[in-house]
């Protein structure tokens, strides 16, 4: 058994006595380099966050009925919605939204007030009371949609 112990000063040298916090990681692989091992350990947390996002953000932990077929259908629909959001983040939102949760996306897109207006044979979306960041995000998404739609 091999362990890697990480220690850091919590109060960053302030005060008379340092206060340390420890984190211990163990393995039975004696051939791996310590820093490669730490990178691997930190990298696996991404999949845990994805599972948490699917479970809590899309309510996959909830089973609405007591029969298997209905619960399976509900779960598949939730997973489909999760995958659609992941595709949207990957292709249309870019690097800025790589770590956004579905709650953040709801705040940026769904909670933004706007209306569709038909004028001169064109349909446009008028965003009402949006900040400059929100407007820039919508403009970025529109450019990505136009480029991919061509």
C-alpha positions, 0 to 999 in steps of 0.5 A: 500500500502506498499513500500520498499525503498533501498538506497546505497551510489554511491561514497562509502564514497568518498568526503565531501557529500554522493551521494545516489541512491534510488530504490523503490518497492511497493506492496499491500501484507502486509503479506510478509517479506521485504527480501522475497519480495525483493528476489521475485522482483529480481528473476522476472528479469530473465524472463524479460531477457529471453524475451529480449534475445528471442526478440532481440537475435533471432529477434522475434520482426521482422515480415517479411510478412503481412500475419498471417501464414507466421509471425507465422511460422517465430516466431515459427522457431525463438522460436525453435532456442531459445529453442535449444540454451537453451537446449545446454546451459543447457546440454552441456555448464553447469554452465559457460554458464547459463547467456550467450546470443546468441551473446556470444555463436556466439562469442565462437562457430561460430566465431572460425576458424576451419576445419574438417579433415578426416584422417585414417577413422576418422573425427576430427575438427581442431581448428585454432588460438584458445585461451586456454579458447576456447580450454577448452570450446570445450573440455568440450562440447566434453566430455559432448557430448560423455558422453550423446551419450553413 
